[in-house]
Amino acid sequence: MSHLSVVLPYIGVLLRGLGLTIAFTLGCAIAGSLGGFVLSLLRMSPNKVVKGATGLYVEFFRGTPLLIQLFWVYFCLPVLFRVSIPPAMSVLLSLTLYMIAITSETFRGALRSIAREQHDASTALGLTPMVKVLYVIFPQTLLRATPPLLSNVVSLFKESALISSVGVADLMFVGQNISNNTARPLEFLTAVGVIYFLVAFPLTRLVGVVETRMLRRYAY
């Protein structure tokens, strides 16, 4: 008979794994969102080469499993470039590249929702393209993209369980190791699942609340 009480002595270790999972999620989400905004601007470029190359990038990372991307960065990049890539660096790189592709589509949709008058007003005021993007376009785009961006972060948090496959001591990796060493997979894998849920569920509810408020704000 299983007893979840066996998990209690290991809670501290599991929470340290959770801390690493959250750190990777937040770091890659921030870097990926910034890169995604830049990529969304490039995707709307009138230059066909730039538009085609960025579109191919997005479709590749959205159309292939994240686990394959992670393995490719971890195992193949060192072979191609004859360099050693630590597991943590390979995780940061692969998750960030993935988030750039995902969030670029989010930002592209938000950019299209900005009225043409905003662009015309910026031109009439004599703003440079950089100033217009930083102080006029980006704040409005970020505000309108907030609900789907939060949803992307929640998805990344759950997908981050894959990083255990390259030996990074995240929550999933720690839970698997403890379950193997104690021969109690039911208790510890259940505990890991509950921890993921306790973090992801409130964030999912938050996304719903923010989305509802945004819909009311921009309702016509």
N, C-alpha and C positions, 0 to 999 in steps of 0.2 A: 504494500500500500504506500502510495506516495504521500509525502508530507512537505508542504510548501515551507514549513519552518526551517528546513535545511538550507533555504536560500538566505535567511537572515544574516548569517555570519559573512556572507559574500556581497552584501548590499554595497558596501563601500567600494569594492573592486568594480562592481557593475556600474556604479555611478561615475567612477573615473573613466570607464569606457564610454559612458554616455557623454561625459564632458568632451572627450576627444571627437566623438561623432558630431556634437553640436558645433565644435570649433571648425571642423572641416566643412560642415554645412554652411555656416555663416560666412566663412572666408571665401568659399567658392561661389556662394550666392551673390555676395557683394561684387567680387571681381567679375563674375559672369554677367551680372546685370549691367555693370558699366560697359563691359565689352559688347554686350548685346545691344545697348543703345547706339554705340558707334556703328555696329554692324547693320542695324536697322536703317541708319542714315545712308550707309553705303548701298544697301539693297534698293533704295529709292533713287539712286544715282541715274542720270540720263545716259551715262557711259555703259554700253552694252557689255563690255568685257568685265567691268567691275560688278555690274548687276548679275551677270551670269556666274562669275566666280563665287560671289557671296551666296547666291542662291544654291549653288552646288554644295558649298560648305554646310549650309543649314540642312539641306535634304539628306546629306550623308550622316550627320550626327543625329538627326531626328529619325532616320530610317534604319539605323543599326543599333543592336543592343548595347546598352551602357557597359555591360560586362565585357563584351568584345573590345570596346574602346579602351577600357581599363587594362585588359590583358595586353593589347597591342602597345600601349604606351609603356607598360611595365617590362614586357619581354622583347618587343621588336625595336623600339627606339634605341636601346643600348647597343643592339647588334648593328643597326644601320649607321649610327654615329660614333660607335666605339667609345661610348662614355658610360659611366655608372650612374644610374638614376635611383636614388633611395626610394623605398616604397611610399613614404609620405609625399615626396615630390611628384611621383607618378600619379598618386591619387589627386593631389591638388591640380595638376595639369589636366588630367582626363575629366574630372568633374567640372572644372572651369570651362573647358572647351565645350562640354555638353551644355552647360548653362548658358553660354554665349549664344548657342544655336537656338535654344528654347526661348530665351527671353527676347531675342531679336524679333521673333514673330509677335510677341506680346507688345513690344514697343512699336513695331511697324503698324499694328492695328490702332494703337493710341495716337500715333503721328497722323494717321489718315483722318482721325476724328477732329483734329484741330482745324478750326475754320480758316478759310483762305484770308479772311480779313486780318488775322493775326500776322500773317506773313507780309501782307500789304502795308500794315501799320508800321512794322519794323523797318521796311524799306523806306517808307515816307519819313521816318524819324532819322534815317541815315545810319542805322545800326550796321555794323560789320557782320558778316555771316557767323563769325565765332561768337560775338556778343549776342546775336539773335538766338543762336542755339542754346547758349549757356543760361541766359537770363529770361528768355521768352518761351522758347519751345520746350526745353528740357523740363522745367518745373511743371508745366501743364501736362506734358507727356507722362512724367513720373506719377503725378496725381491720378490721372486716368488709368494708368497701368497698374496701380497698386493692388487691386484685388487679384488679378491673374498672377502678378509677381509673387504675392504671398502664397498663392496656390502652388506656384513653381517651387518655392522654398520648401513647402511641406512635402511635395513629391521628391525633391532632392534629399530631404532628411530620410525618407523611407528607402529611397534607392541607395543611400549611402551604406546600407548593410552589406552591399557587394564588396566594399573595400576590404572586408575581412579576408577575402580570397587572395590578397597579395600580402598578407601578414601584418597589416596595420591593426594595432590593438584597440579597435573601436568596441562599441557595445556588443555587437554580434560576435566578434572574434573572442572577446573575454567570455561571453556566455557559452560559446562552443567549447572553449578550452576547459572551463569549469565543469561543464556537463560531461565531457570526456574523462576528466580526471576523477570525478566523483561517481561516474556511472549513473547519473541521475538526469538524463536528458529531458524528461517530462517536466520536472520542476524548474530547471534553469532556462530551458527554451521558452517555457510558458512565462517565466518572469521577464525574460527579454522582450517577448511580445507585448506583455502588459506595459512595460516601460515605454516602448515605442508608441503604444496607444495613448498613454497618459500625456505624452508630449505632443503627438500629432493631432489628437482629437480637439483640444482647446484651440490649437492654431487653425484647424479646419473650421471650427465655429466662428473664429475671429474673421476668417476670410468671408464667410457668409454675412456677418454683420457689416463689414466694410463694404462689401459689394452692394448690399441693400441701401446703405447710406449714399453710396456713389450714384446708384440708379435714381434715387430721389433727387439728388443734387442736379443731375444732368437731364432730368425728365423735362420734356417740353410740353 
